[in-house]
Amino acid sequence: MALQWTGKLVGGLIGMVTLGPPGALLGVLVGHQFDIKSKDEDSEPASFADAALIAERFFRTTFRVMGHVAKADGRVSEKEIEAARSVMSQLRLSPSQIRTAIDHFTDGKQATFDLDGDLDALRRVCAGRPDLLRIFLEIQVRAAIAGNNLEGPARTMIQRIGSRLDFSGIELAHIETILRLTAGRFSNSSSGPGARSASSSAQQLSEAYKVLDVTPDTSNDEVVKAYRRQLSRHHPDKLKANGLPESMIEHAKQRTQQIIEAYELIKERRGL
């Protein structure tokens, strides 16, 4: 079953580029491959069978937990349903995948849903692959922000999820900060010289530092290391090799582009 499920996912988003002109992101990714000097030794690529199991569990848990978070205050609002559908759309799920995702979302809303059990099962299959769990948490935070701005019981639930997956409060806060930033705000390509005010320019630079999890006082060498670390953590090819379902690759592509744009802006301002 797992192999069959993965077969439906594989190929759905391969080569698909949705941010900017067709082919732009793919070109950027290829160009920045040379910026990664060392192999990430935290995890080895999963075998095909392992990847199939991880993909199936990841997809199911993503939408079951999303439904559970939406129901955290006792009801699921139209805005939260819209947020979940928006995530499905942004991930470019096929019609059959959307139907399955909705079924999982509905399961998660039930009073009998075992949140801790599902999270523990996901953590087990993703053992040794913390970057996959980070992507999972990012998707949950992303949906919760869109659903009710991460307010009230939803925030408490997200904190519980982060803790269950061994993410600290600081890590969760960083994830929230980054996901609240608008993708593409760092790019200079959309505006000509002098189009941005000094204040907006300073804000963009501040946000770029947050994306790389560094500060303006960080040395150039450490900025480069932070960039490589973040790019490796979110690189679609690495995540896919470790079992991330094809249906979730779009999220990784968006985060990768954001990281690249942030680094390019910092490089420009520092004259690197």
C-alpha positions, 0 to 999 in steps of 0.5 A: 500500500505504501509503495502504491501511495508513493507511486501516486505522489512521485512525479506530481511536482517533479520539474514544476516551478511555480514561483516567478517565471517558469524555470526561474526557481529551478535555475536559481536552485541549480546555480546555488548547488555550488554554494553547498560545500559539504554534505549534511551528515545528520541523515542518510537518504532513506531507502525506497521502502523507508521513503514510501513509509515516511511519505505515507505517514507524513501526508496522513499526519499532516492533514489529520493534525491540521484538522485537529488544530483547526478544531482546537477551540471547539469549532472549525471556522470557514476561514480555517477550512479556507486556510486548509484548502489554500495549503492544499492548493499551494502544495499543488495536490491532485484532485485525488490527493485533495479528497484524501487530504480532506478525509484526513482533515476530517479524521483529525477533527474527531474527538477520538483523534489521538494527537500524541499517538499520531505525532509519536508515529511520525517521529518514529518513522522520521527518526534521524531526519529532524528536517522532515519534522521541521517541514511538518511543523512549518506546514502546521504553523503556516495553516494555523496562521492563515486560519486564525492568526495562531490565536487562542487554543490554536497557539497552545496546540501548536506549542504542544505539537512542537514540544512533542516533536522536540522543538524548543520554544525558541525554534518554534518562535523562529519558524513563526517569524519566518512564515509571517514574512511575505515570500519574495520581499527581499528580491530587488527584481520587482522594483527599480532604483529608488523605488523603496524607501530607506525604512522599507529597505532596512526592514527587508534587510532585518527580515533577511537576517531573520530568515538565515537566523543570524544578526547584523553583527554576525561575521561574513563567514558565519553568515555564509555557514548559516546560509548553507545550513538553512539551504541544506535543511530545506533543499527539496532534493535532500528532503525528497530523498529522505522521504518527504512526499512529492506533494509537500515539495512545493513548501520546501521550494518556497522556503528555499527561494526565500532563503536564497533571496535573503542571502542575496540581499545580505550579500549585496548589502555587505559587498560579499 
